[in-house]
Amino acid sequence: MLDIKVLGPGCANCRKLEEIVHEALAATGVEAEVTKVTDMGQIVAYDVLKTPGLVINEKLVSSGRIPTAATIAEWIRAVG
């Protein structure tokens, strides 16, 4: 099972990214645990300078933008 983290303080963009992650998971049929990380210390530990950030299996794949569901699905397939 994949481990996906949405990094951000809980802003609208962070919530939107979490929604898109769930859409991408539904499209791929891959099981994953999606966690919201709101602690700035943990977010900075991933070298995220701008939120929202997206981490898949402890690898930062996106920072400071909201990728499309199709892009996230590609990343999920590549890792899964």
C-alpha positions as CSV (number, residue, x, y, z in Angstrom):
1,M,0.0,0.0,0.0
2,L,1.3,3.4,-0.9
3,D,1.9,6.1,1.7
4,I,0.8,9.5,0.4
5,K,1.1,12.7,2.4
6,V,-0.5,16.1,1.6
7,L,1.7,18.8,3.2
8,G,0.2,22.1,4.1
9,P,-1.4,24.2,6.9
10,G,-4.9,23.3,5.9
11,C,-5.5,26.1,3.3
12,A,-7.9,25.8,0.4
13,N,-5.2,24.6,-2.0
14,C,-4.2,21.9,0.5
15,R,-7.7,20.6,0.7
16,K,-8.1,20.8,-3.1
17,L,-4.8,18.8,-3.5
18,E,-6.2,16.1,-1.1
19,E,-9.4,15.9,-3.2
20,I,-7.4,15.4,-6.4
21,V,-5.2,12.7,-4.7
22,H,-8.4,10.8,-3.9
23,E,-9.6,11.2,-7.5
24,A,-6.3,9.9,-8.8
25,L,-6.4,6.9,-6.5
26,A,-10.0,6.1,-7.6
27,A,-8.9,6.3,-11.2
28,T,-5.9,4.0,-10.7
29,G,-7.5,1.6,-8.3
30,V,-4.4,1.7,-6.1
31,E,-4.8,1.5,-2.4
32,A,-3.0,4.2,-0.4
33,E,-3.0,5.7,3.0
34,V,-3.5,9.5,2.6
35,T,-2.3,11.6,5.5
36,K,-2.5,15.4,6.0
37,V,0.6,16.9,7.5
38,T,-0.1,20.3,9.0
39,D,2.9,20.6,11.3
40,M,5.3,23.1,9.8
41,G,8.3,21.3,11.3
42,Q,7.4,18.1,9.5
43,I,6.6,20.0,6.3
44,V,10.0,21.8,6.3
45,A,11.7,18.4,6.9
46,Y,10.6,17.4,3.4
47,D,12.3,20.6,2.0
48,V,9.0,22.1,1.0
49,L,9.4,25.8,0.6
50,K,5.8,26.5,-0.7
51,T,2.7,24.5,0.1
52,P,0.9,22.5,-0.8
53,G,3.4,19.7,-1.0
54,L,2.8,16.1,-2.1
55,V,4.9,13.1,-0.9
56,I,4.5,9.6,-2.2
57,N,6.3,6.9,-0.3
58,E,8.5,9.5,1.5
59,K,9.5,11.1,-1.9
60,L,8.6,14.7,-2.5
61,V,6.9,14.8,-6.0
62,S,5.3,18.2,-5.9
63,S,5.6,21.5,-4.1
64,G,3.9,24.9,-4.4
65,R,1.3,23.8,-7.0
66,I,-1.7,21.6,-7.5
67,P,-1.0,19.0,-10.2
68,T,-3.8,17.4,-12.2
69,A,-5.4,14.2,-11.2
70,A,-3.9,12.6,-14.3
71,T,-0.4,13.7,-13.4
72,I,-0.8,12.4,-9.8
73,A,-2.2,9.1,-11.3
74,E,1.0,8.8,-13.4
75,W,3.1,9.2,-10.3
76,I,1.1,6.7,-8.4
77,R,1.4,4.2,-11.2
78,A,5.2,4.8,-11.4
79,V,5.6,4.0,-7.7
80,G,2.9,1.4,-7.3
